[in-house]
Amino acid sequence: MLEKKNLGILAIVFGGISLFFSWMPIINLISICFGGAGAILGIISIIINRKNKKNLAIIGTVLSISSIVIAIIIFISFTAQLERTSNYVDNVTGIKTNKKSNVLTIQYYDYSFSESKEYPLKISDHERLGAKINIDKATVYKLSKKYSYPSMHDGELKVEGFIKLHISVAASKYVSIYPTQGTAILDSGEQHYVDGIGHWDGHIASNATKDGFIIIPIKSLKSVTSLKNIRFKFLGAHINKDHYEENENHDYDFHIKL
């Protein structure tokens, strides 16, 4: 017998709309609603036409269910991508901050922190040796527990926190600057070699600008606000561009107030 087509046609229409929007992240949530409506209409049409032909009903039902499956797969993939990109990753420094779970990753080691505080800074040394050095940001991390930290220069340390400094060097002459090999002295009395994250300093050509982060481990830290002063020292030199020899040295000595 001939198929009663009205519900089958509606199922195909709803299924087609659902399939069209199913490939669009976020919007495909709407397509799930259209697909659900199309599937219901298709199933009802199959029941009504149980003794008749069911071609349109079957097509509408299959189309609607397929669009729902596609929409769910696309939505899951999209949310997973959002989760990955919600983690800040700096490919140059190797520092990653997982904002959702409060995890600081330094050179592939994860450190869970209970709190962090960012301090904007305006600290600079203008054109000494032909290089302008700026320290514009410090972030203090209070770890959720005491961790073992493999310091590059001080060996294995038990730490309760970290300081991350952002530094830029704008050279007007050929210089050799090494913030990543500096020393930090905290107002608590701790003194540590800093760890450079990535290879962003060193020889810097005239008129070039380079920037990056350093990490200062903290063995004892009550809270992110308990640290008030950091003394940061490192070496720099002006290089003779003809002979590539250091012909003027300077000890940089920054006093940072948080």
NORWO-V762865 format. One line per field, one symbol per residue. ss: DSSP state (@ for helix, = for strand, . for the rest). psi: psi as a letter, one per 40 degrees, with the letter a starting at -180 (. if undefined). burial: b if it has 24 or more other C-alpha atoms within 12 Angstrom, else e. A space follows every 10 residues. Layout:
ss: ???
psi: ???
burial: ???
This chain:
ss: .....@@@@@ @@@@@@@@@@ @......@@@ @@@@@@@@@@ @@@@@@@@.. ....@@@@@@ @@@@@@@@@@ @@@@@@@@@@ @@@@@.==== ....====.. ..====..== ========== ========.. ========== ========== =...====== ========== =...===.@@ @.====.... ===.===... .===....== ========.. ........== ========== ....====== =======.
psi: iihheddddd dddddddddd edehiddedd dddddddddd ddddddddfd eiifdddddd dddddddddd dddddddddd ddddeehhhh dddehhhhdd efhhhhfehh hhidiihhhh ighihhfhef hhhhhehhhh hhieihihhg iddeahihie iihhhhiihh heihihhgde fahhhieeei hiiihhhige abhhiheihi iaiihhihdh hdieeehdih hhiiiiihhh edefihehih hhhhhhh.
burial: eeebbebbbb bbbbbbbbbb bbbbbeebbb bbbbbbbbbb bbbbbbeebe eeebbbbbbb bbbbbbbbbb bbebbeeeee eeeeeeeeee eebbbbbeee eebbbbbeee bbbbbbeebe eebbbebbbb bbbbbbbbbb bbbbeebebe beeeeeeebb bbbbbbbbbb bebbbbbbbb bbbbbbeeee ebbbbbbbeb bbbbbbeebb bbbbbbbbbb beebeebeeb bbbbbbbbbe eeeeeeeeeb ebebebeb
